[in-house]
Each structure stands twice: as C-alpha cells, then as structure tokens.
C-alpha cells in the first residue's frame, strides 16, 4: 500500500472520512426592466429538430458533460480538503500534522487526487451495499456522469430508486428529475409530478419550482400557472425565491451554459418575469444569476454593462460568487477599468464567505499592493456589512 492510501485510511479511521459519507439530509426549511420586450428570434434548425417541450433537459453536449464531471469531481475533493483543514485545527497535534501532510501530498502529487477518487469510489460502493443513503446518492452520481466508472444512466436511476425507498429525500429528488427528463428511464410526467408533490410536502427546496414548471407547461394535462403566480407574488420570501431561481434555471439558465440556441419567445418572457420579481426584492442569488446571463447573453440579450451593475448589487448584499465576479472584472479590466485594490477588497470578502479558489487569487493580488494599502483594505473589509443596494 502506498503512503497516499495509508494516509487516507488512517484519517478515515479517526473520523475525517465521516464527513464524506454522513452528510445530513436536507432539513425542512424597485423593479428594473431586464429587457424592454421579448427578442424576436427564431430557433435554429427545423422545428422538428427541437423538443416538444422546449426546455430540453435530456441530452447534454460532450462539452457540458465534461464540465459537470469536472465540477462534481472538484466538489468531492473540495469537501475532503475542507475536512482535512478542519482536522488541522485539532488539539491532537499528531492528527493535525497528518492532515496537513495529506493536504500537501494531494497538492504536490500529480496522481494524488486520482488515487483519492478511486479510494472514495470504493467507499461509496461499500456504503451503498450497507444501505448508507448518502453513499448510494454519491455512487449514483458517479454512474450518472461516468466518474471513476463507466457511465450508466440506468444504474444511476436504480440507485436513486433504492435511496428513495430507504427514505432519502435527496435520492427522491434526483429520481424525480431523471424521470421528468427521461434519463436512464422512461419519461413519465405524471410520476415526476407525484414525486415532486411528495417532496414539496416535506418540504424540499426547489420542489415547488419543478411543480410550477410542470403545471405551467401543461406536461400532465391542462396548463395551470396558479402555482407559478403564487411564487411570483411571494418573491420576497426565502422559500419562494429559491423556487423562482429553480424556475429560472429550468427556463434557460442551466441549459444555455453551453448551448447558444435561442430560447422560444414565450420562455424569454417568462425568464424576464421571474428575474424582475427577484430583482425587485434584491434577491442576491437572482441578481447574480441575472448578471451571469446578461454578461453572456444566455437566454436574454447580452448587456455586460447592466451585468456589472447586478454583480455589484449582489456583492454588496454579501453574495460570494458575485463578490468574486466583481473582483474578476476589476483585476482583468473586463468591462471596467483595472483596480487591484478593489479586486483585492472583493476577492477577500468572497474568501471570507467561503468562495472556493479565492485564496490563491487573494495571494496574487496581495503581492501587487503595498503594506499600507493592504492595512487600509483589511480595515475596510472588517467594517463591511451586507446591505441592500438599489
């Protein structure tokens, strides 16, 4: 056994690995015109080439699949590194030193992360066999995206079904999405609606958004936008805003991360309505999503200048991705003049808010500033309090 796996197994025995296989199930828990009018653009290709229900969720391009795999893999590694960093704070210096050594090993060895993922997959298989619902979910995701195993959508659905039968609402949510999409199983809008209804009663974040989408689009019968309108009217509440964000993703944001095909006019109008509701109540995630869409022209016409405004508003509300986006534009000079001090300010805030990957950027920016500038900026950062910005 090589030193890398020896470290992993030792740390697993003292409880670091517990973090990975025992994540908790979810607990219950001034209007701006975005575009003046829907853009009149026809879909690319013949109408027969497009789905009967336009937000086509079934097929991912190779590029998007690679990006999903990359994000999923990075997420697992990020969680494990976080657990190691927490272990480094232990009063047990031996275990703290082992965690630090393991992190250094993963940083310096080109194959360190690959070996870790192989080990992790083995742990998921063992956990799934023992009916550990989190392990079942993670193994299903591995099959869904071909991470460490051959991609097998049917196997992923089988595991989602198993997890759902054991009471995992996370597995049930994944299963509902796959049945809705017809991935790895027969598409069944009625069953998907039933599963999302059960999840909404839990309640489970985003379930109401999926129900609103299914009903508004009439996937199980007559079109009914009453649930959708109810969410719009309650946009200021945390629960409704989360479901509106889900609707925004379903109507174009996620599907257009890679695809540049224009949305149907009706969906553009819906996107405008959703994000106007979120912007009106200063929802930071809605502002960030909208800024991303406007910067890249995803679903709605590109408007980088307005995108920057939304990034700033979300950043001042404390949204870490928006803070990092503002910092990116200040340090690269994209759309706004280069300002290293402002870039440092916003990237440090995003780092404080737990933004992955912020620290090395902060270190690079720090090297370009004087000691006096850094002291002044750190004082400003310490005084920062998220406030609404209109």
C-alpha positions as CSV (number, residue, x, y, z in Angstrom):
1,X,0.0,0.0,0.0
2,X,1.5,3.4,-0.9
3,X,1.9,6.3,1.5
4,X,-1.1,8.2,0.0
5,X,-3.6,5.4,0.7
6,X,-2.1,4.8,4.1
7,X,-2.7,8.4,5.0
8,X,-6.3,8.2,3.7
9,X,-7.1,5.1,5.6
10,X,-5.6,6.4,8.8
11,X,-7.5,9.6,8.5
12,X,-10.7,7.6,7.7
13,X,-10.3,5.7,10.9
14,X,-10.0,8.8,13.1
15,X,-13.2,10.3,11.6
16,X,-12.2,12.6,8.7
17,X,-13.9,10.3,6.3
18,X,-17.1,10.5,8.3
19,X,-17.5,14.0,6.8
20,X,-17.9,12.4,3.3
21,X,-20.3,9.6,4.0
22,X,-22.5,11.2,6.6
23,X,-23.7,14.5,5.1
24,X,-27.1,15.4,6.6
25,X,-30.3,15.1,4.6
26,X,-31.9,18.5,3.8
27,X,-33.9,19.9,6.6
28,X,-37.4,21.4,6.1
29,X,-37.0,24.5,5.8
30,X,-37.5,48.9,-7.0
31,X,-38.3,46.8,-10.2
32,X,-35.9,47.1,-13.1
33,X,-36.8,46.3,-16.7
34,X,-34.5,43.5,-17.8
35,X,-35.4,43.7,-21.5
36,X,-38.0,46.0,-22.9
37,X,-39.7,43.3,-24.8
38,X,-39.0,39.7,-25.8
39,X,-36.5,39.3,-28.5
40,X,-37.9,38.1,-31.8
41,X,-35.6,35.3,-32.7
42,X,-36.4,32.0,-34.4
43,X,-35.0,28.7,-33.0
44,X,-32.1,27.3,-35.0
45,X,-32.8,24.4,-37.3
46,X,-36.1,22.9,-38.4
47,X,-38.9,22.9,-35.8
48,X,-38.9,19.1,-35.9
49,X,-35.3,19.2,-34.5
50,X,-36.5,20.7,-31.3
51,X,-38.2,19.0,-28.4
52,X,-42.0,19.0,-28.0
53,X,-41.4,20.7,-24.6
54,X,-38.7,23.3,-25.4
55,X,-36.6,23.3,-22.2
56,X,-34.8,20.0,-23.4
57,X,-33.2,18.5,-20.4
58,X,-32.4,15.0,-21.8
59,X,-29.2,15.5,-23.8
60,X,-26.0,17.1,-22.6
61,X,-23.3,18.1,-25.1
62,X,-19.9,16.5,-24.6
63,X,-18.5,19.8,-23.5
64,X,-21.2,20.3,-20.9
65,X,-20.8,16.8,-19.6
66,X,-17.1,17.3,-19.2
67,X,-17.8,20.5,-17.2
68,X,-20.4,18.7,-15.0
69,X,-17.9,15.9,-14.3
70,X,-15.2,18.4,-13.6
71,X,-17.4,20.4,-11.1
72,X,-18.6,17.2,-9.4
73,X,-15.1,15.8,-9.0
74,X,-13.8,19.2,-7.8
75,X,-16.7,19.3,-5.3
76,X,-15.8,15.9,-3.7
77,X,-12.2,16.9,-3.5
78,X,-13.1,20.3,-2.1
79,X,-15.2,18.7,0.6
80,X,-12.4,16.3,1.6
81,X,-9.8,19.1,1.7
82,X,-12.2,21.1,3.9
83,X,-12.4,18.1,6.3
84,X,-8.7,17.9,6.3
85,X,-8.3,21.6,7.1
86,X,-10.8,21.2,9.9
87,X,-8.7,18.3,11.2
88,X,-5.7,20.6,11.2
89,X,-7.3,22.7,13.9
90,X,-7.5,19.7,16.2
91,X,-5.8,19.9,19.6
92,X,-4.3,16.5,18.8
93,X,-1.2,17.7,17.1
94,X,-0.4,14.3,15.6
95,X,-3.7,14.1,13.7
96,X,-3.4,17.8,12.8
97,X,0.1,17.2,11.4
98,X,-1.2,14.1,9.5
99,X,-4.0,16.2,7.9
100,X,-1.5,18.9,6.9
101,X,0.8,16.3,5.4
102,X,-2.1,14.7,3.4
103,X,-3.1,18.1,2.0
104,X,0.5,18.7,0.9
105,X,0.6,15.2,-0.7
106,X,-2.5,15.9,-2.7
107,X,-1.1,19.3,-3.7
108,X,2.2,18.0,-4.9
109,X,1.5,14.6,-6.4
110,X,0.0,14.7,-9.9
111,X,-1.8,11.4,-9.4
112,X,-2.8,12.1,-5.7
113,X,-6.3,13.3,-6.5
114,X,-6.9,10.4,-8.9
115,X,-5.9,7.9,-6.3
116,X,-8.1,9.6,-3.8
117,X,-11.1,9.4,-6.1
118,X,-10.5,5.7,-6.7
119,X,-10.5,5.2,-2.9
120,X,-13.6,7.4,-2.5
121,X,-15.5,5.4,-5.1
122,X,-14.6,2.2,-3.2
123,X,-16.0,3.7,-0.1
124,X,-19.2,4.7,-1.9
125,X,-19.7,1.1,-3.1
126,X,-19.2,-0.3,0.4
127,X,-21.5,2.3,1.8
128,X,-24.2,1.7,-0.8
129,X,-24.0,-2.1,-0.1
130,X,-24.6,-1.3,3.6
131,X,-27.6,0.9,2.6
132,X,-25.9,4.2,3.5
133,X,-28.2,6.6,1.7
134,X,-25.5,9.3,1.2
135,X,-23.1,6.7,-0.3
136,X,-26.0,5.5,-2.5
137,X,-26.5,9.0,-3.8
138,X,-22.9,9.7,-4.5
139,X,-22.4,6.3,-6.2
140,X,-25.5,7.1,-8.3
141,X,-23.9,10.4,-9.3
142,X,-20.7,8.6,-10.2
143,X,-22.7,6.4,-12.7
144,X,-24.7,9.3,-13.9
145,X,-21.6,11.2,-15.0
146,X,-19.1,8.4,-15.5
147,X,-16.8,9.4,-12.7
148,X,-14.5,6.5,-11.9
149,X,-16.9,4.1,-13.6
150,X,-18.4,3.6,-17.0
151,X,-21.4,6.0,-17.4
152,X,-24.6,4.1,-16.8
153,X,-27.8,6.1,-16.6
154,X,-30.0,3.1,-15.9
155,X,-27.7,2.1,-13.0
156,X,-27.9,5.6,-11.6
157,X,-31.7,5.5,-11.7
158,X,-31.7,2.1,-10.0
159,X,-29.6,3.6,-7.2
160,X,-31.8,6.7,-6.9
161,X,-34.8,4.3,-6.6
162,X,-33.0,2.4,-3.9
163,X,-32.1,5.6,-2.0
164,X,-35.6,6.9,-2.3
165,X,-37.1,3.6,-1.0
166,X,-34.8,3.9,2.1
167,X,-36.3,7.4,2.8
168,X,-33.6,9.7,1.3
169,X,-35.3,12.8,0.0
170,X,-32.1,13.7,-1.9
171,X,-32.4,10.4,-3.8
172,X,-36.1,11.0,-4.4
173,X,-35.4,14.5,-5.8
174,X,-32.7,13.1,-8.1
175,X,-35.1,10.3,-9.2
176,X,-37.9,12.8,-9.9
177,X,-35.6,14.9,-12.1
178,X,-34.4,11.8,-14.0
179,X,-38.0,10.6,-14.6
180,X,-39.0,14.1,-15.6
181,X,-36.1,14.2,-18.1
182,X,-36.4,10.6,-19.3
183,X,-32.8,9.9,-18.5
184,X,-32.0,6.3,-17.7
185,X,-35.7,5.5,-17.5
186,X,-39.0,6.1,-19.3
187,X,-40.1,9.7,-19.2
188,X,-43.2,9.9,-17.0
189,X,-44.5,13.4,-16.3
190,X,-47.3,12.1,-14.0
191,X,-44.9,10.1,-11.7
192,X,-42.5,13.0,-11.7
193,X,-45.2,15.4,-10.6
194,X,-46.2,12.9,-7.9
195,X,-42.7,12.7,-6.6
196,X,-42.2,16.5,-6.6
197,X,-45.6,16.8,-4.8
198,X,-44.3,14.5,-2.0
199,X,-41.0,16.4,-1.9
200,X,-42.9,19.8,-1.6
201,X,-44.8,18.4,1.4
202,X,-41.5,17.6,3.1
203,X,-40.7,20.5,2.2
204,X,-37.7,20.1,-0.1
205,X,-36.0,23.1,-1.6
206,X,-36.9,23.6,-5.3
207,X,-39.7,21.0,-5.4
208,X,-42.3,23.8,-5.7
209,X,-40.4,25.3,-8.6
210,X,-40.5,22.0,-10.5
211,X,-44.2,21.6,-9.8
212,X,-44.8,25.2,-11.1
213,X,-42.9,24.3,-14.2
214,X,-44.7,21.1,-14.9
215,X,-48.1,22.7,-14.3
216,X,-47.4,25.9,-16.2
217,X,-46.2,24.0,-19.2
218,X,-49.1,21.6,-19.0
219,X,-46.9,18.4,-19.0
220,X,-49.6,16.4,-17.2
221,X,-52.7,17.9,-18.8
222,X,-54.2,21.4,-18.8
223,X,-51.8,24.3,-18.3
224,X,-52.1,25.9,-14.9
225,X,-50.0,28.8,-13.9
226,X,-51.6,29.4,-10.4
227,X,-48.6,27.9,-8.5
228,X,-46.2,30.0,-10.7
229,X,-48.1,33.2,-10.0
230,X,-48.2,32.4,-6.3
231,X,-44.4,32.1,-6.3
232,X,-44.0,35.4,-8.1
233,X,-46.2,37.2,-5.6
234,X,-44.2,35.8,-2.7
235,X,-40.7,36.5,-4.2
236,X,-39.5,38.3,-1.0
237,X,-39.7,35.0,1.0
238,X,-36.7,32.7,1.1
239,X,-38.7,29.6,0.1
240,X,-40.5,31.3,-2.9
241,X,-37.2,32.9,-4.1
242,X,-35.4,29.6,-4.1
243,X,-38.2,28.1,-6.2
244,X,-38.2,31.0,-8.6
245,X,-34.4,30.5,-9.0
246,X,-35.1,26.9,-9.9
247,X,-37.7,28.1,-12.4
248,X,-35.2,30.5,-13.9
249,X,-32.8,27.6,-14.3
250,X,-35.4,25.4,-15.9
251,X,-36.4,28.0,-18.4
252,X,-33.0,28.6,-19.8
253,X,-30.1,29.4,-17.5
254,X,-28.6,25.9,-16.9
255,X,-29.4,24.6,-20.4
256,X,-27.7,27.5,-22.0
257,X,-24.4,27.3,-20.2
258,X,-23.0,25.5,-23.2
259,X,-25.7,25.7,-25.8
260,X,-26.2,29.1,-27.6
261,X,-29.5,28.2,-29.2
262,X,-32.0,31.0,-28.6
263,X,-35.0,30.3,-26.3
264,X,-38.6,30.3,-27.5
265,X,-40.1,33.8,-27.2
266,X,-42.6,32.6,-24.5
267,X,-39.7,31.3,-22.4
268,X,-37.8,34.6,-22.7
269,X,-40.9,36.4,-21.5
270,X,-41.1,34.0,-18.5
271,X,-37.5,34.5,-17.7
272,X,-38.0,38.3,-17.7
273,X,-40.9,37.9,-15.4
274,X,-39.1,35.6,-13.0
275,X,-35.9,37.7,-12.7
276,X,-37.8,41.0,-12.5
277,X,-39.6,39.6,-9.4
278,X,-36.3,38.6,-7.9
279,X,-34.5,41.8,-8.7
280,X,-37.4,43.8,-7.2
281,X,-36.8,42.2,-3.8
282,X,-33.0,42.4,-4.1
283,X,-32.5,38.7,-4.1
284,X,-28.7,38.2,-4.2
285,X,-28.8,34.9,-6.0
286,X,-31.3,36.2,-8.5
287,X,-29.1,39.3,-9.1
288,X,-26.0,37.0,-9.6
289,X,-27.8,34.7,-12.0
290,X,-29.2,37.5,-14.0
291,X,-25.8,39.2,-14.2
292,X,-24.3,35.9,-15.5
293,X,-27.0,35.6,-18.1
294,X,-26.7,39.3,-19.2
295,X,-22.9,39.1,-19.4
296,X,-23.0,36.1,-21.7
297,X,-26.3,36.6,-23.5
298,X,-27.8,33.4,-22.1
299,X,-31.5,33.3,-22.9
300,X,-31.8,37.1,-23.0
301,X,-29.8,39.7,-25.0
302,X,-26.3,40.4,-23.7
303,X,-25.8,43.6,-21.8
304,X,-22.4,43.5,-20.0
305,X,-22.7,47.0,-18.5
306,X,-26.0,46.0,-16.8
307,X,-24.5,42.7,-15.8
308,X,-21.7,44.5,-13.9
309,X,-24.4,46.5,-12.1
310,X,-26.2,43.3,-11.0
311,X,-22.9,41.7,-9.9
312,X,-22.2,44.8,-7.7
313,X,-25.7,44.8,-6.2
314,X,-25.4,41.1,-5.3
315,X,-21.9,41.6,-4.0
316,X,-23.0,44.4,-1.7
317,X,-25.7,42.0,-0.4
318,X,-23.0,39.5,0.6
319,X,-23.2,37.0,-2.3
320,X,-19.8,35.3,-2.5
321,X,-19.9,34.4,-6.2
322,X,-20.9,37.9,-7.1
323,X,-18.1,39.3,-4.9
324,X,-15.7,37.1,-6.8
325,X,-17.2,38.2,-10.1
326,X,-16.7,41.8,-9.3
327,X,-13.1,41.1,-8.2
328,X,-12.5,39.3,-11.5
329,X,-13.7,42.3,-13.6
330,X,-11.6,44.7,-11.5
331,X,-8.4,42.6,-11.9
332,X,-8.8,41.8,-15.6
333,X,-10.2,45.2,-16.7
334,X,-13.1,43.4,-18.5
335,X,-15.8,46.0,-19.0
336,X,-14.5,48.2,-16.2
337,X,-11.0,49.8,-15.5
338,X,-8.4,47.7,-13.7
339,X,-8.3,48.4,-10.0
340,X,-6.2,46.0,-8.0
341,X,-7.2,47.4,-4.6
342,X,-10.9,46.9,-5.4
343,X,-10.2,43.5,-6.8
344,X,-8.4,42.6,-3.5
345,X,-11.3,44.0,-1.4
346,X,-14.0,42.0,-3.2
347,X,-12.0,38.8,-3.5
348,X,-11.1,38.9,0.2
349,X,-14.7,39.3,1.0
350,X,-15.6,36.3,-1.2
351,X,-12.8,34.3,0.5
352,X,-14.3,35.2,3.9
353,X,-17.6,34.0,2.6
354,X,-16.1,30.6,1.7
355,X,-15.7,31.0,-2.0
356,X,-13.7,28.1,-3.4
357,X,-10.5,29.1,-5.1
358,X,-10.4,32.6,-3.7
359,X,-7.3,32.3,-1.6
360,X,-4.7,31.9,-4.4
361,X,-6.2,34.9,-6.2
362,X,-6.1,37.0,-3.0
363,X,-2.4,36.0,-2.6
364,X,-1.6,37.1,-6.1
365,X,-3.4,40.4,-5.6
366,X,-1.8,41.0,-2.2
367,X,1.6,40.8,-3.9
368,X,0.7,43.8,-6.0
369,X,-0.2,46.0,-3.1
370,X,1.8,47.9,-0.6
371,X,1.7,47.2,3.1
372,X,-0.2,50.4,3.8
373,X,-2.7,49.6,1.1
374,X,-3.4,46.2,2.5
375,X,-3.8,47.6,6.0
376,X,-6.4,50.1,4.8
377,X,-8.2,47.5,2.8
378,X,-8.3,45.0,5.7
379,X,-9.8,47.7,7.9
380,X,-12.4,48.4,5.2
381,X,-13.1,44.6,4.9
382,X,-13.6,44.3,8.7
383,X,-16.2,47.1,8.6
384,X,-18.1,45.6,5.6
385,X,-21.7,44.8,6.4
386,X,-24.0,43.4,3.7
387,X,-26.7,46.0,2.8
388,X,-29.3,46.2,0.1
389,X,-28.3,48.2,-2.9
390,X,-30.7,49.7,-5.4
